[in-house]
Amino acid sequence: MTALARALELLYVPRCAACDVRVPAGQPLCPPCASSLVELGPACPRCAEPLAAPPAVTCARCARGDWPLESTAAPWRFGGDLARALRRLKFERRPDLARELAPLVTPFLAAVARAGEVGLVVPVPLHWRRLAERGFNPAQALVASASKRGELAVPVDAAALRRVRATAPQTGLSAAERERNLRKAFRVAPRHVRRVAGRRVLLVDDVITTGATLAAAARALRDAGALAVLGFAVARAGD
């Protein structure tokens, strides 16, 4: 660690990712904000859609074979102060919040990678225009923060997948509209095909809403020869 890095560590003050109050090191949310966390609960094992059924039951979409991922995991429901923290990370341009959220995310991410015998982790990319506007990729920031904790013993390739088509914002679109909006939006960079081909790839995003983004990205990885694609997100939206 350089002298500058050590100095920054000494100046670092841990704060709640949702409300910015000071918290002990390694505590992502203060007690009041943490009390709003809700585990995902019973969900489809392939797409993580919340279900009022035992965990092993697949949803109707996955039973039809319309989901290109082998499995998908999300430890938390999207809501409460976790949603507030993730919105701040994304829309307030706060990449530092990925570091605060890492203790909440990393154990689950690492467990999914181990259980799935994953050979490569790929964050869902932004289009270069959106990346220029925002200044960073939230999914990549979350993966990078998890990797720095030393628990994710899998290579990460943030450049393997490209978002080659600028799409309209997904907010407000129906599930079918989201799917059409993202068709052919992703592609594996030619020089990274050899890293993807024949591997089990873990695709990581911050939030799953309808799953359209994750599915479109997974299809691009499978087209490039990925042996299987698994998905992970911090939270899953749903009823």
Backbone bond lengths (Angstrom), bond angles and torsions (degrees), N, CA, C in turn:
res aa  C-N    CA-C-N  psi(-1)  N-CA   C-N-CA  omega(-1)  CA-C   N-CA-C  phi
1 M - - - 1.472 - - 1.527 109.48 -
2 T 1.330 116.64 131.44 1.451 120.80 -178.95 1.525 110.63 -73.10
3 A 1.356 114.40 166.54 1.468 118.70 178.64 1.526 110.74 -62.23
4 L 1.355 116.41 -38.49 1.462 119.61 178.94 1.524 110.75 -64.38
5 A 1.341 116.88 -42.46 1.460 120.42 179.55 1.525 111.03 -62.95
6 R 1.342 116.41 -40.72 1.478 119.73 178.05 1.514 110.98 -63.80
7 A 1.336 116.26 -40.82 1.464 120.13 179.22 1.527 110.84 -63.66
8 L 1.322 116.38 -41.27 1.470 119.93 178.60 1.517 111.17 -65.40
9 E 1.338 116.93 -36.57 1.464 120.30 177.23 1.525 110.91 -62.33
10 L 1.334 116.18 -40.07 1.466 120.23 -179.98 1.522 111.23 -67.52
11 L 1.336 116.33 -33.10 1.463 120.46 -179.12 1.527 112.49 -81.90
12 Y 1.327 117.17 -16.00 1.460 121.51 -175.31 1.527 110.71 -67.59
13 V 1.315 115.53 129.35 1.460 122.10 177.73 1.525 107.69 -118.73
14 P 1.348 118.78 113.06 1.465 119.92 -179.58 1.523 111.29 -63.96
15 R 1.327 115.43 136.78 1.466 120.63 179.54 1.524 110.11 -136.63
16 C 1.304 115.21 153.03 1.461 121.44 177.31 1.531 109.10 -59.58
17 A 1.323 116.78 130.92 1.463 121.12 -177.72 1.524 112.54 -67.98
18 A 1.330 117.30 -18.00 1.464 120.19 -177.91 1.519 113.03 -97.34
19 C 1.345 117.30 -36.88 1.474 118.31 -172.60 1.526 114.30 -128.70
20 D 1.328 117.93 -3.58 1.463 123.10 174.38 1.532 115.43 75.04
21 V 1.323 119.59 6.52 1.466 118.35 175.30 1.527 108.53 -71.60
22 R 1.311 117.22 153.12 1.462 120.71 -179.83 1.524 110.20 -67.88
23 V 1.330 114.58 139.95 1.464 121.47 179.59 1.528 108.44 -135.66
24 P 1.339 118.43 160.87 1.465 119.90 174.12 1.523 111.14 -62.47
25 A 1.307 117.40 151.50 1.465 121.93 178.45 1.521 110.16 -56.14
26 G 1.329 116.57 135.68 1.456 121.13 179.29 1.513 114.26 86.95
27 Q 1.323 117.87 0.27 1.466 121.41 178.91 1.529 107.96 -105.92
28 P 1.327 118.90 107.47 1.465 120.81 -172.60 1.521 114.49 -70.24
29 L 1.320 117.00 -31.81 1.461 121.62 -178.25 1.529 109.43 -130.86
30 C 1.315 116.07 146.47 1.461 119.82 175.05 1.532 108.65 -69.36
31 P 1.335 118.95 161.63 1.474 120.06 -177.37 1.521 115.13 -53.41
32 P 1.355 120.35 -45.40 1.474 117.85 178.69 1.527 112.82 -61.72
33 C 1.345 117.45 -40.45 1.468 119.73 179.31 1.529 111.11 -71.28
34 A 1.318 116.87 -38.60 1.463 120.43 179.52 1.523 111.68 -64.29
35 S 1.328 116.70 -27.42 1.469 119.94 -179.07 1.524 112.01 -66.84
36 S 1.339 117.46 -16.24 1.465 120.21 179.44 1.526 112.47 -89.65
37 L 1.339 118.29 -3.22 1.462 120.84 177.58 1.521 110.15 -64.59
38 V 1.331 115.85 135.78 1.468 121.18 177.22 1.521 107.93 -128.57
39 E 1.315 116.84 123.50 1.461 120.04 176.82 1.529 109.95 -64.19
40 L 1.333 116.17 151.77 1.458 119.95 -177.36 1.524 111.43 -61.01
41 G 1.323 116.79 -41.50 1.460 119.34 -179.37 1.518 111.82 78.59
42 P 1.342 117.73 -160.91 1.477 120.63 -178.34 1.523 111.19 -57.54
43 A 1.325 115.54 130.72 1.460 120.72 -176.66 1.516 109.59 -154.98
44 C 1.320 115.89 158.25 1.459 121.17 175.77 1.527 108.96 -61.57
45 P 1.318 119.32 127.66 1.472 120.35 -178.24 1.518 114.13 -68.77
46 R 1.322 117.44 -16.80 1.463 119.53 -178.45 1.522 112.70 -91.28
47 C 1.350 118.16 -38.19 1.470 119.45 -176.65 1.526 113.22 -122.59
48 A 1.324 117.36 -3.08 1.466 123.71 178.17 1.531 113.48 68.06
49 E 1.328 117.93 17.81 1.464 119.46 175.83 1.526 108.94 -67.80
50 P 1.343 117.80 126.59 1.470 119.66 178.81 1.529 110.93 -58.92
51 L 1.337 115.87 135.80 1.451 121.90 -177.80 1.524 110.19 -134.13
52 A 1.303 116.06 147.38 1.464 120.64 173.01 1.527 107.74 -89.89
53 A 1.341 114.61 60.45 1.459 120.90 -175.48 1.526 108.54 -155.45
54 P 1.327 118.51 166.91 1.470 120.38 176.59 1.522 111.44 -58.06
55 P 1.344 117.82 151.89 1.476 121.51 -174.88 1.518 115.84 -57.83
56 A 1.339 118.75 -26.05 1.462 120.57 -175.50 1.529 112.80 -81.30
57 V 1.323 118.08 -5.44 1.465 121.22 -176.35 1.523 109.87 -84.04
58 T 1.329 117.12 128.62 1.466 120.71 177.78 1.528 109.49 -85.52
59 C 1.333 115.79 154.04 1.464 120.70 178.21 1.527 109.66 -77.21
60 A 1.337 116.15 171.13 1.465 120.81 -176.93 1.530 111.57 -62.28
61 R 1.351 117.19 -39.59 1.467 120.16 -179.25 1.523 110.63 -62.10
62 C 1.316 116.98 -47.07 1.464 119.97 -177.78 1.525 111.22 -70.42
63 A 1.331 117.27 -31.19 1.463 120.41 176.53 1.528 110.83 -64.22
64 R 1.360 116.76 -29.66 1.470 121.04 176.55 1.524 112.56 -78.86
65 G 1.321 117.26 -10.74 1.463 120.46 -178.30 1.504 114.12 84.32
66 D 1.349 117.03 22.29 1.467 120.94 -176.87 1.530 113.66 -89.32
67 W 1.311 118.28 3.94 1.462 121.81 -175.70 1.525 109.32 -113.30
68 P 1.342 119.48 120.78 1.461 121.23 -171.84 1.532 115.59 -84.27
69 L 1.334 117.73 0.27 1.464 120.32 179.83 1.524 110.46 -98.88
70 E 1.319 115.18 145.82 1.459 120.17 179.17 1.526 111.09 -68.75
71 S 1.332 116.20 -39.34 1.460 121.64 178.39 1.521 108.19 -158.83
72 T 1.327 116.03 160.64 1.461 121.78 179.43 1.514 108.46 -143.63
73 A 1.334 115.96 137.46 1.459 120.81 -179.58 1.519 110.65 -130.18
74 A 1.303 115.60 142.64 1.465 122.85 173.12 1.532 106.14 -148.30
75 P 1.304 118.27 118.11 1.467 119.08 -175.04 1.516 114.93 -70.19
76 W 1.343 117.47 -27.11 1.462 119.91 -171.11 1.525 112.13 -125.82
77 R 1.320 115.12 154.08 1.465 120.71 168.85 1.524 108.85 -78.86
78 F 1.318 115.68 145.22 1.457 121.08 177.99 1.524 108.88 -79.78
79 G 1.313 115.95 112.14 1.456 120.53 -178.94 1.515 110.06 169.75
80 G 1.308 116.34 176.32 1.456 121.54 177.36 1.522 112.22 59.72
81 D 1.317 115.46 -147.20 1.466 120.04 -175.74 1.523 112.74 -79.53
82 L 1.329 117.91 -16.90 1.466 118.80 171.42 1.522 109.55 -66.02
83 A 1.328 117.49 -42.62 1.466 120.66 176.20 1.516 110.43 -60.54
84 R 1.320 115.81 -40.61 1.467 120.23 178.15 1.526 110.49 -61.08
85 A 1.322 117.50 -43.97 1.462 121.37 179.80 1.527 111.29 -64.15
86 L 1.333 117.19 -42.80 1.458 120.47 -179.03 1.523 111.52 -69.07
87 R 1.319 117.22 -34.98 1.476 119.48 175.75 1.522 110.77 -67.08
88 R 1.324 116.79 -39.59 1.468 119.95 178.42 1.534 110.00 -63.79
89 L 1.321 116.41 -43.49 1.465 121.04 177.01 1.526 110.46 -54.94
90 K 1.328 115.89 -46.84 1.462 120.80 -172.51 1.523 112.89 -81.61
91 F 1.329 117.06 -50.23 1.461 120.12 -168.44 1.526 114.26 -96.38
92 E 1.332 117.19 -18.78 1.465 119.49 176.58 1.526 111.58 -98.68
93 R 1.321 114.92 8.38 1.471 120.59 177.80 1.523 110.73 54.18
94 R 1.337 115.07 58.99 1.457 121.71 -177.51 1.528 110.52 -119.36
95 P 1.345 118.55 71.62 1.461 119.25 179.32 1.522 113.23 -60.73
96 D 1.346 116.99 -21.80 1.456 120.05 177.79 1.527 112.27 -62.23
97 L 1.330 116.79 -24.33 1.461 119.58 -179.34 1.524 112.27 -70.61
98 A 1.336 117.41 -20.58 1.465 119.59 174.71 1.519 110.11 -62.62
99 R 1.322 116.42 -36.12 1.467 121.10 177.71 1.519 110.38 -66.21
100 E 1.336 116.91 -40.63 1.467 120.29 179.72 1.525 110.87 -66.47
101 L 1.326 116.62 -37.61 1.462 120.73 -176.79 1.525 113.25 -80.10
102 A 1.318 117.52 -13.71 1.471 120.88 -174.93 1.527 113.75 -54.19
103 P 1.347 120.35 -43.20 1.472 118.50 179.32 1.524 113.45 -62.56
104 L 1.322 116.66 -25.50 1.460 121.34 179.24 1.519 111.82 -79.92
105 V 1.326 116.15 -27.94 1.462 122.08 -171.76 1.528 112.67 -98.91
106 T 1.326 116.86 -43.01 1.462 121.79 -167.46 1.521 114.83 -58.15
107 P 1.350 120.63 -45.32 1.473 118.15 -178.81 1.525 113.02 -58.71
108 F 1.328 117.67 -39.18 1.460 121.13 179.57 1.527 111.01 -70.90
109 L 1.326 116.57 -43.95 1.457 121.16 179.77 1.524 110.58 -61.00
110 A 1.315 116.89 -45.38 1.463 121.29 -179.81 1.529 111.07 -65.06
111 A 1.334 116.85 -38.85 1.467 120.53 179.79 1.524 111.09 -65.59
112 V 1.332 117.50 -40.78 1.468 121.36 178.34 1.526 110.14 -64.27
113 A 1.340 116.54 -42.30 1.466 120.41 179.45 1.528 111.18 -62.43
114 R 1.337 116.66 -42.35 1.472 120.06 179.26 1.524 111.37 -66.84
115 A 1.328 116.56 -49.68 1.460 120.47 -176.59 1.524 111.79 -63.59
116 G 1.331 116.98 -33.39 1.453 121.27 -178.48 1.511 114.24 -88.41
117 E 1.340 116.66 2.38 1.468 121.90 -179.11 1.530 110.59 50.13
118 V 1.317 114.10 48.45 1.457 122.32 -175.89 1.531 110.92 -74.90
119 G 1.336 116.03 140.16 1.456 120.57 178.49 1.511 113.96 -106.16
120 L 1.342 117.20 -11.92 1.457 121.05 -177.74 1.526 108.92 -156.69
121 V 1.337 115.69 138.12 1.462 121.67 175.26 1.517 108.32 -109.70
122 V 1.342 116.08 131.06 1.463 121.80 -178.15 1.528 109.12 -129.41
123 P 1.336 118.84 116.90 1.460 119.70 173.72 1.529 111.13 -73.75
124 V 1.324 117.06 145.35 1.464 120.94 176.32 1.529 108.27 -64.50
125 P 1.332 118.28 125.30 1.474 120.64 -174.60 1.529 113.13 -84.66
126 L 1.321 115.01 162.09 1.456 122.63 169.65 1.529 108.97 -99.93
127 H 1.324 116.60 155.61 1.461 119.61 170.06 1.522 107.89 -66.71
128 W 1.320 117.00 150.83 1.471 120.18 -173.18 1.529 112.04 -60.65
129 R 1.349 116.99 -30.08 1.467 118.42 179.05 1.532 110.42 -69.15
130 R 1.335 116.39 -44.22 1.461 120.46 178.51 1.534 110.43 -65.44
131 L 1.328 115.90 -37.26 1.462 120.10 177.88 1.522 110.70 -63.28
132 A 1.334 116.57 -39.76 1.467 120.39 178.67 1.528 111.01 -66.23
133 E 1.329 116.70 -37.92 1.464 120.55 179.06 1.526 111.47 -67.17
134 R 1.323 115.35 -44.63 1.464 120.48 -173.29 1.519 111.98 -85.25
135 G 1.320 116.60 -30.56 1.454 120.34 179.27 1.508 114.75 90.57
136 F 1.327 118.07 -12.27 1.468 121.92 178.86 1.528 108.48 -165.31
137 N 1.331 115.17 164.19 1.455 122.09 177.81 1.530 108.37 -103.86
138 P 1.338 119.41 114.71 1.472 120.41 -177.67 1.522 113.70 -56.67
139 A 1.331 117.65 -41.72 1.461 119.87 179.90 1.528 110.53 -62.85
140 Q 1.320 116.23 -42.79 1.464 120.05 178.65 1.520 111.15 -65.25
141 A 1.332 117.25 -39.29 1.469 120.74 178.96 1.523 111.19 -63.17
142 L 1.332 116.68 -39.72 1.465 120.07 178.87 1.524 110.93 -66.04
143 V 1.333 117.21 -43.09 1.461 120.69 179.12 1.527 110.77 -65.43
144 A 1.331 117.02 -41.89 1.460 120.69 -179.97 1.526 111.05 -62.79
145 S 1.332 116.64 -42.04 1.463 120.17 178.86 1.522 111.44 -65.48
146 A 1.328 116.28 -37.64 1.466 119.82 177.04 1.527 110.89 -65.84
147 S 1.331 116.66 -41.20 1.468 120.90 -179.39 1.528 111.36 -63.25
148 K 1.328 116.70 -37.07 1.465 120.38 -178.43 1.517 112.53 -65.87
149 R 1.322 117.81 -20.52 1.466 120.89 179.45 1.521 111.88 -78.12
150 G 1.330 117.11 -11.08 1.451 120.34 175.32 1.514 115.50 81.62
151 E 1.334 118.28 6.38 1.462 121.13 -178.78 1.523 112.61 -94.80
152 L 1.314 117.19 -17.68 1.454 121.64 -178.32 1.522 108.79 -97.19
153 A 1.315 116.22 92.38 1.462 121.40 -174.19 1.524 111.27 -90.24
154 V 1.310 116.73 50.68 1.468 123.40 -178.74 1.521 107.96 -136.89
155 P 1.337 118.64 139.01 1.471 119.97 176.74 1.524 111.74 -60.04
156 V 1.324 115.41 144.58 1.464 122.46 176.91 1.524 108.12 -115.60
157 D 1.324 116.95 133.18 1.463 121.24 176.62 1.526 108.37 -127.74
158 A 1.331 115.81 96.84 1.459 120.91 -177.97 1.522 112.62 -79.01
159 A 1.329 116.87 -7.71 1.471 120.19 -178.79 1.527 112.50 -106.41
160 A 1.324 117.33 -1.30 1.466 119.47 -175.18 1.519 112.26 -65.78
161 L 1.328 115.94 -39.15 1.455 120.77 -175.72 1.522 109.70 -109.28
162 R 1.319 116.56 134.96 1.464 121.82 178.89 1.521 110.24 -116.68
163 R 1.321 114.94 144.41 1.460 120.16 169.98 1.524 105.66 -95.72
164 V 1.320 116.29 103.20 1.459 121.21 -168.39 1.521 113.08 -92.25
165 R 1.316 117.00 -9.33 1.456 120.38 -179.02 1.526 109.35 -129.62
166 A 1.327 116.22 126.72 1.461 120.55 176.69 1.524 108.29 -74.35
167 T 1.319 116.39 124.10 1.459 120.80 -176.42 1.523 110.79 -112.51
168 A 1.318 115.52 160.27 1.462 120.23 175.90 1.523 108.64 -66.06
169 P 1.343 118.75 152.50 1.470 120.83 176.70 1.531 110.86 -55.46
170 Q 1.327 116.13 140.87 1.456 121.40 -177.40 1.527 112.86 -76.15
171 T 1.330 116.67 -22.60 1.455 120.90 -176.48 1.524 110.95 -57.53
172 G 1.323 116.29 128.88 1.456 121.07 177.65 1.511 114.61 89.75
173 L 1.337 118.08 -8.07 1.460 120.88 179.71 1.523 110.52 -87.96
174 S 1.324 116.30 149.12 1.458 120.78 174.97 1.527 109.05 -73.35
175 A 1.323 116.48 171.14 1.464 120.32 179.66 1.523 110.96 -60.38
176 A 1.346 116.89 -42.80 1.470 120.05 179.72 1.520 111.31 -66.49
177 E 1.330 117.03 -39.18 1.464 121.00 178.66 1.521 111.03 -66.75
178 R 1.327 116.87 -38.26 1.469 120.47 177.47 1.526 110.25 -62.31
179 E 1.322 115.92 -42.50 1.464 119.46 -179.44 1.523 111.18 -63.41
180 R 1.334 117.24 -45.01 1.472 120.79 178.16 1.523 111.29 -64.04
181 N 1.315 115.77 -38.51 1.456 121.77 -178.14 1.536 111.67 -61.69
182 L 1.328 116.17 -32.21 1.465 121.04 -173.59 1.533 113.86 -101.20
183 R 1.324 116.81 2.37 1.466 119.10 -178.00 1.535 110.51 -60.19
184 K 1.314 115.92 127.99 1.473 123.09 179.13 1.539 112.23 59.95
185 A 1.323 116.98 27.25 1.471 119.94 -178.53 1.526 112.24 -84.38
186 F 1.340 117.93 -15.87 1.468 121.53 -176.03 1.523 110.87 -120.78
187 R 1.320 114.55 151.57 1.462 120.53 176.76 1.526 108.49 -153.60
188 V 1.313 116.50 142.39 1.464 120.43 174.00 1.522 108.58 -78.12
189 A 1.330 115.90 130.04 1.459 120.56 178.83 1.530 109.12 -60.42
190 P 1.346 117.62 134.51 1.471 120.24 -175.15 1.526 114.20 -52.02
191 R 1.327 116.57 -40.43 1.470 118.04 -177.54 1.525 113.07 -75.03
192 H 1.345 117.06 -5.22 1.462 120.09 179.15 1.531 112.29 -108.01
193 V 1.337 117.10 -0.41 1.465 119.81 -177.99 1.524 111.15 -58.95
194 R 1.323 117.44 -39.56 1.458 120.25 -178.04 1.529 112.17 -66.01
195 R 1.338 117.44 -26.55 1.468 120.33 177.41 1.517 111.29 -75.48
196 V 1.337 115.62 -30.20 1.468 120.92 -177.10 1.528 111.72 -86.29
197 A 1.327 117.15 -41.61 1.463 121.90 -173.68 1.527 111.59 -58.00
198 G 1.331 115.09 131.56 1.457 121.20 176.73 1.520 115.02 77.30
199 R 1.330 117.80 4.56 1.462 120.54 -178.90 1.522 111.59 -109.22
200 R 1.311 113.98 155.31 1.461 120.67 170.14 1.528 106.51 -88.53
201 V 1.305 116.50 118.61 1.465 122.51 -170.76 1.523 109.86 -109.94
202 L 1.326 115.52 133.92 1.456 121.44 174.91 1.525 108.40 -102.21
203 L 1.321 116.10 116.82 1.453 123.82 -178.38 1.526 108.08 -97.00
204 V 1.345 116.86 126.56 1.466 120.92 -172.32 1.522 111.17 -119.94
205 D 1.354 115.80 133.76 1.452 122.11 174.28 1.527 107.99 -134.86
206 D 1.334 116.31 171.50 1.462 118.81 179.87 1.522 111.67 -80.73
207 V 1.347 117.00 -46.44 1.464 121.56 -177.30 1.523 109.29 -137.93
208 I 1.326 116.41 141.34 1.456 122.02 170.15 1.521 107.39 -105.07
209 T 1.327 115.99 126.09 1.475 120.21 176.38 1.522 108.12 -103.49
210 T 1.333 118.26 -82.73 1.469 120.02 174.26 1.525 111.56 -93.07
211 G 1.323 116.47 -15.95 1.460 120.34 -177.25 1.517 113.41 93.34
212 A 1.340 118.20 0.98 1.461 120.84 -176.06 1.524 112.10 -62.92
213 T 1.329 117.34 -42.11 1.474 120.35 -179.35 1.515 110.64 -64.53
214 L 1.326 116.79 -46.88 1.459 121.20 -178.98 1.533 110.39 -62.12
215 A 1.321 116.70 -41.56 1.467 120.65 -178.80 1.531 111.22 -65.65
216 A 1.337 117.35 -44.03 1.467 120.47 -179.75 1.525 110.85 -63.48
217 A 1.321 116.61 -41.91 1.461 120.53 178.63 1.524 111.18 -66.45
218 A 1.325 116.72 -39.41 1.464 120.75 179.63 1.529 111.28 -64.28
219 R 1.328 116.60 -38.76 1.477 119.22 179.15 1.525 110.87 -62.83
220 A 1.331 116.89 -37.97 1.468 119.69 178.06 1.529 110.67 -65.22
221 L 1.316 117.81 -39.52 1.465 121.20 178.13 1.525 111.07 -66.71
222 R 1.313 116.78 -39.67 1.463 119.98 178.50 1.529 111.01 -68.48
223 D 1.331 116.61 -37.23 1.467 119.97 176.59 1.530 111.16 -62.19
224 A 1.327 116.63 -28.14 1.466 121.48 179.70 1.528 112.17 -85.89
225 G 1.332 116.70 1.83 1.457 119.60 174.67 1.511 116.10 102.16
226 A 1.330 118.19 10.84 1.467 119.38 177.06 1.523 109.20 -58.68
227 L 1.317 116.29 136.02 1.461 121.20 -179.88 1.529 110.61 -64.68
228 A 1.337 115.25 -40.20 1.463 122.18 176.89 1.513 107.88 -160.03
229 V 1.319 116.75 154.88 1.464 121.59 176.65 1.523 108.15 -124.13
230 L 1.327 115.44 127.91 1.451 122.52 174.57 1.522 107.88 -112.02
231 G 1.316 116.73 156.22 1.465 120.02 -178.34 1.512 112.42 -122.21
232 F 1.331 114.61 150.56 1.467 120.74 175.56 1.518 108.40 -146.16
233 A 1.309 116.50 139.33 1.454 122.18 172.11 1.528 108.07 -142.77
234 V 1.315 115.97 155.40 1.461 120.22 179.02 1.521 109.76 -63.83
235 A 1.328 117.05 -40.75 1.463 120.57 -175.61 1.515 110.58 -143.07
236 R 1.325 114.29 155.70 1.467 121.99 179.36 1.519 108.59 -123.17
237 A 1.328 115.99 124.47 1.454 120.49 174.99 1.532 108.66 -79.43
238 G 1.301 116.30 155.65 1.461 119.99 179.19 1.504 110.46 160.60
239 D 1.335 115.80 166.90 1.454 121.10 -178.94 1.525 110.39 -70.85
